[in-house]
Amino acid sequence: MLVFILNAGSSSLKYQLMNPVSKEVLATGLCERIGLDGILKHEFGEGQKLTLEVPMPTHKEAIELVLKTLVESEGKVINSIDDIDAIGHRAVHGGEEFASSVMVTPKVIETMKKLIPLAPLHNPANIMGMEICQDLMPGKPNVAVFDTAFHQTMPDYAYMYALPYEQYTKHGIRKYGFHGTSHYFVSNEAKGMLDKKHNTRVIVCHLGNGSSVSAVLNGKCIDTSMGLTPVQGLMMGTRAGDVGAGAISYMMSQENLTIDQALDIMNKKSGILGISGKSSDLREVLQGMQDGDDRCRLAVQMVAYNIKKYVGAYVAALDGVDALCFTGGIGENSSLIREIVCAGLDGMRLIIDPTKNNKRSSKARDIATNSSAARIFVIPTNEEFVIANDTYKIVSESK
């Protein structure tokens, strides 16, 4: 089976063409600047790359261009669109309505539209991608894979906010969590890497421009750092993470800000960018720290300290830990962040091996010392495989 994996954003579109059985990726790419001039970056074969600058007024033209590139241009990897068996869509927010991946139906789309207030930037784009694919590839099954689904196993005492209970019953205000496909994939890989097969306690640190931590017991999430929206939790590339409501209120009064302006600051101008004043890209900030920039030093230490606090909290929530996992662009590639996070965790007997930590590899690996009480894994995430595999299973079961 060939699955076309689609991740539609507000002005961008990521895609892959994958066989989930063999895990072979035939093509991968990105459409940027949709609605403006339009750029397609397409990778196929053995490292071959193709870049096209083509106007993409809407997502429909972007998807049409991608499909044409897959079958007609020098980036061709299949003979016909008919070779695509199904489409798997990343869907950001499923609320409490979707605890697992589902076949896209009119009722599913209608429910997702009702959830737009919970994800006003993401859900409309996700829905648009589904409707366009239904139009361009009629009869092909579409499957929605939700970022929030994996976290639906959290107990109520973990996902509830201490607000008046009616705010939950009337408006659904609670923690939902995100990056669920990544947390699922990595925690499942870690479970397989552990000698211990039962009562597994895994902490996953998904660290990138957006970051989150989850506590996973026996393959089920019991807590996660992100909340109603992705702004809660860790300090991220441009997101503030955990900030007291009083601080936000005071900032708004001092700067005469509206709610929308305050949220714009917290989502787009805070985090690593806001503290360093240099960049939202941690690589540039790490270089700035090495060059003696004190604000860059502060940003790096804040990032690591925030992660460490959540690790400690989740060791307590899990009553111990069998594996601490690092994944995502930062988690997989920054040995320094892993080192700083793990420094001082000796009391939990989580001890990193400097030699193993500094060795670069694209494979899953254990970077703990032999004497460490728990394993410390670096596991490359594969969210696209989760989407493709869920799509494969749901479509196969429906036949």
C-alpha positions in Angstrom: 0.0 0.0 0.0 1.2 3.5 -0.8 0.0 6.2 1.6 0.2 9.9 0.7 0.9 11.7 4.0 -0.2 15.3 4.3 0.4 17.9 6.9 -1.4 21.1 5.9 -0.5 24.3 7.7 -1.9 27.8 7.3 0.6 28.8 4.6 2.7 25.6 4.1 2.2 21.9 3.2 4.5 19.0 4.2 4.1 15.7 2.5 5.5 12.2 2.1 4.7 9.2 -0.1 5.4 6.0 2.0 4.8 2.3 2.0 4.0 1.7 5.6 4.6 -2.1 5.3 8.2 -1.8 4.1 8.7 1.7 5.6 10.1 2.8 2.2 9.8 6.5 1.5 9.4 7.3 -2.2 9.3 11.0 -1.9 9.1 13.8 0.7 8.7 17.5 0.4 7.4 20.9 1.4 5.3 23.6 -0.2 6.1 27.1 1.3 4.6 30.6 0.8 1.2 29.3 -0.3 -0.9 32.4 -1.2 2.2 34.3 -2.1 4.8 33.3 -4.7 5.1 29.6 -3.9 8.1 27.3 -3.5 8.1 23.5 -3.8 11.0 21.5 -2.3 10.8 17.9 -3.4 13.2 15.0 -2.4 13.1 11.6 -4.0 15.2 8.6 -5.0 18.6 8.5 -3.3 19.1 12.1 -2.1 17.8 13.7 -5.3 16.3 17.2 -4.9 14.1 19.3 -7.0 13.1 23.0 -6.2 10.3 24.7 -8.1 9.1 28.3 -7.8 5.5 28.1 -8.9 2.6 30.4 -7.9 0.3 28.6 -5.4 -2.7 30.9 -4.7 -4.4 28.3 -2.5 -3.7 24.9 -0.9 -5.5 23.3 -3.8 -2.9 24.5 -6.3 -0.2 23.4 -3.9 -1.6 19.8 -3.6 -2.2 19.7 -7.4 1.4 20.6 -8.0 2.7 18.0 -5.5 0.6 15.3 -7.2 1.8 16.4 -10.7 5.4 16.3 -9.5 4.9 12.8 -8.1 3.7 11.5 -11.5 5.0 13.7 -14.3 8.1 15.8 -13.6 11.7 14.9 -13.2 10.7 14.1 -9.6 8.4 11.4 -10.7 8.2 8.3 -8.4 4.9 6.7 -9.5 3.1 6.2 -12.8 -0.3 7.5 -11.8 -2.3 9.0 -9.0 -4.1 5.7 -9.0 -1.0 4.2 -7.5 -1.8 6.0 -4.3 -4.0 3.8 -2.1 -4.9 6.2 0.7 -4.2 9.6 2.2 -3.2 10.1 5.8 -3.7 13.5 7.3 -2.0 15.0 10.4 -4.8 16.6 12.4 -3.8 18.8 15.3 -6.8 18.9 17.7 -9.3 16.2 18.2 -10.5 17.4 21.6 -12.2 14.6 23.6 -14.1 13.4 20.6 -11.2 11.6 19.0 -9.1 9.2 21.1 -7.7 7.4 18.1 -7.2 7.9 14.3 -10.4 7.7 12.2 -11.5 7.4 8.7 -12.5 10.9 7.4 -16.3 11.1 6.9 -18.6 14.1 6.7 -19.4 13.7 10.4 -15.7 13.7 11.3 -15.1 16.9 9.4 -18.2 18.5 11.0 -16.9 17.6 14.4 -13.4 19.0 13.6 -15.1 22.2 12.5 -16.7 22.5 15.9 -13.3 22.1 17.5 -11.8 25.0 15.5 -12.0 27.4 18.6 -9.5 25.0 20.3 -7.0 25.2 17.4 -8.0 28.2 15.2 -4.7 28.2 13.3 -4.3 24.5 12.7 -7.7 22.7 12.4 -9.0 24.9 9.5 -5.9 24.0 7.4 -6.1 20.3 8.3 -9.8 20.2 7.3 -8.9 22.1 4.0 -6.3 19.4 3.2 -8.9 16.7 3.7 -11.5 18.3 1.6 -9.1 19.1 -1.2 -7.8 15.5 -1.3 -11.4 14.2 -1.4 -12.0 16.5 -4.4 -8.8 15.8 -6.3 -8.7 12.0 -5.6 -12.4 10.9 -5.3 -12.9 7.5 -3.9 -9.6 7.3 -2.1 -9.9 6.7 1.6 -8.7 9.6 3.9 -7.6 9.0 7.5 -7.2 11.7 10.2 -4.4 11.1 12.8 -4.7 13.4 15.7 -1.9 15.0 17.7 -4.0 14.9 20.8 -5.2 11.3 20.6 -2.3 9.7 22.4 -2.8 11.9 25.4 -6.5 11.0 25.9 -5.4 8.3 28.3 -4.4 10.9 30.9 -6.4 10.5 34.2 -8.8 13.4 35.0 -6.6 14.6 37.9 -3.8 15.1 35.4 -5.7 16.9 32.6 -8.0 19.1 34.6 -7.3 22.7 35.5 -8.2 24.0 38.9 -10.8 26.4 37.4 -14.5 26.3 38.2 -15.7 22.9 37.0 -18.2 24.4 34.7 -15.4 25.8 32.5 -14.7 22.2 31.6 -18.2 21.0 31.2 -19.3 24.1 29.2 -16.2 24.9 27.2 -14.0 21.8 27.3 -11.2 23.8 29.0 -8.6 21.2 30.1 -5.2 19.9 29.1 -5.1 18.0 25.8 -1.4 17.8 24.9 0.2 17.7 21.4 3.0 16.0 19.5 1.1 12.8 20.3 2.3 10.8 17.2 5.9 11.5 18.2 5.4 10.6 21.9 3.6 7.4 20.8 6.3 6.4 18.4 9.3 7.1 20.7 7.7 5.6 23.8 6.8 2.5 21.8 10.4 2.2 20.5 11.8 2.7 24.0 9.5 -0.1 25.3 11.0 -2.4 22.7 14.6 -1.4 23.6 14.1 -2.1 27.3 14.8 -5.5 28.8 11.8 -4.9 31.1 8.6 -5.7 29.2 6.0 -4.9 31.9 5.3 -1.9 34.1 7.5 0.2 31.8 7.9 3.8 32.9 9.1 6.1 30.0 9.6 9.8 29.9 9.8 11.3 26.3 11.3 14.7 25.7 10.2 15.9 22.2 12.5 18.9 21.7 12.4 21.1 18.7 11.0 24.5 17.8 7.9 23.2 19.6 8.7 21.1 22.6 6.8 18.9 25.0 7.5 16.2 27.6 5.3 13.2 28.4 5.1 10.5 31.1 4.1 7.1 29.7 3.2 4.1 31.8 2.9 0.7 30.0 2.5 2.5 26.7 -0.2 4.9 27.9 0.3 8.6 28.5 -0.5 9.6 32.1 0.6 13.3 31.8 2.1 15.7 29.3 3.5 19.3 29.4 1.3 21.0 26.8 -2.2 22.0 27.7 -5.3 23.4 26.1 -3.0 24.9 23.5 0.7 24.3 22.6 1.8 27.4 24.4 1.8 25.7 27.8 4.7 23.7 29.2 8.3 24.0 28.1 10.0 27.2 26.9 10.2 26.8 23.1 11.6 28.5 20.0 9.1 31.4 20.1 6.6 30.2 22.8 6.8 31.3 26.4 5.7 28.0 28.0 4.5 28.1 31.6 3.9 31.7 32.7 1.8 32.8 35.6 -1.6 34.4 34.8 -0.7 37.3 37.0 2.4 38.0 34.9 0.4 38.0 31.7 -2.2 40.3 33.2 0.4 42.7 34.5 2.2 42.8 31.1 -1.1 43.5 29.4 -1.9 46.4 31.7 1.6 47.9 31.4 1.7 47.6 27.6 -2.0 48.3 27.1 -2.3 45.0 25.2 -5.4 43.2 24.0 -5.8 39.4 24.5 -4.8 38.8 20.9 -1.7 41.0 21.2 -0.6 39.2 24.4 -1.1 35.8 22.8 0.9 36.9 19.8 3.8 37.8 22.1 3.5 34.5 24.0 3.3 32.4 20.8 5.6 34.2 18.4 8.0 36.5 20.2 8.9 34.7 23.4 10.8 31.6 24.3 14.3 31.2 23.0 13.9 34.2 20.7 12.5 36.4 23.4 15.2 35.7 25.9 18.2 35.5 23.6 17.2 38.4 21.4 19.1 36.6 18.7 17.1 33.8 17.2 14.5 31.1 17.7 17.0 28.5 16.3 18.8 27.0 19.3 21.8 26.2 17.1 22.4 29.9 16.6 21.8 30.6 20.3 24.3 27.9 21.3 26.9 29.5 19.1 26.1 32.9 20.6 26.7 31.4 24.1 30.1 30.1 23.0 30.9 33.5 21.7 30.2 35.0 25.1 26.7 36.4 24.6 25.2 36.3 28.1 21.5 36.4 27.0 22.2 33.4 24.8 23.7 31.7 27.8 20.6 32.5 29.8 18.3 31.1 27.1 20.2 27.8 26.9 20.2 27.4 30.7 16.5 28.2 30.9 15.7 25.7 28.2 17.6 22.9 29.9 16.3 23.8 33.4 12.7 23.7 32.2 13.2 20.3 30.7 14.9 19.0 33.9 12.0 20.2 36.1 9.5 18.3 34.0 11.7 15.2 34.0 11.8 15.3 37.8 8.1 15.8 38.1 7.3 12.9 35.8 9.7 10.6 37.6 7.5 11.3 40.6 4.3 10.8 38.6 5.5 7.5 37.3 7.0 6.4 40.7 10.3 5.9 39.0 11.6 5.7 35.5 13.0 3.0 33.2 13.9 5.2 30.2 14.4 8.9 29.6 14.1 9.6 25.9 15.3 12.5 23.7 13.8 13.1 20.3 13.0 15.9 17.9 15.5 18.3 16.1 17.1 19.5 19.4 16.7 16.2 21.3 18.3 14.1 18.6 21.1 16.6 17.6 22.1 18.7 20.6 24.5 16.7 22.8 25.0 19.8 25.0 21.3 20.2 25.8 21.1 16.5 26.7 24.2 16.9 28.9 22.9 19.9 30.7 19.5 18.3 31.3 21.0 15.2 32.7 23.6 17.0 34.8 22.4 16.9 38.4 20.0 13.9 37.9 22.5 11.6 39.7 20.1 11.6 42.7 17.7 9.8 40.4 20.6 7.7 39.2 20.2 8.9 35.6 23.8 9.2 34.5 24.8 10.1 31.0 28.0 8.7 29.3 29.8 11.7 27.8 31.5 9.6 25.1 28.2 8.0 24.0 26.4 11.3 24.2 28.8 13.1 21.9 28.8 10.4 19.3 26.6 11.4 16.4 24.3 8.8 14.9 21.0 8.7 13.0 20.0 5.5 14.8 18.3 4.9 18.1 20.9 4.4 20.9 21.5 4.3 24.6 23.7 7.1 25.9 23.6 6.1 29.6 26.5 4.7 31.6 26.4 1.1 32.6 25.8 2.1 36.2 22.8 4.3 35.4 19.6 3.0 37.1 17.6 3.9 34.0 18.4 4.0 30.3 18.8 7.3 28.5 17.8 6.9 24.9 18.2 9.1 21.8 15.4 8.0 19.4 14.8 9.6 16.1 11.1 10.3 15.8 9.0 9.2 12.8 5.6 10.8 13.0 5.0 10.2 9.3 5.3 6.5 9.8 2.7 6.6 12.6 0.4 8.5 10.2 1.0 6.0 7.4 0.7 3.0 9.6 -2.5 4.1 11.2 -3.9 4.9 7.8 -2.9 1.4 6.5 -4.5 -0.4 9.5 -7.8 1.6 9.3 -8.1 1.2 5.6 -7.3 -2.5 5.7 -9.8 -3.1 8.4 -12.5 -1.3 6.5 -12.3 -3.6 3.5 
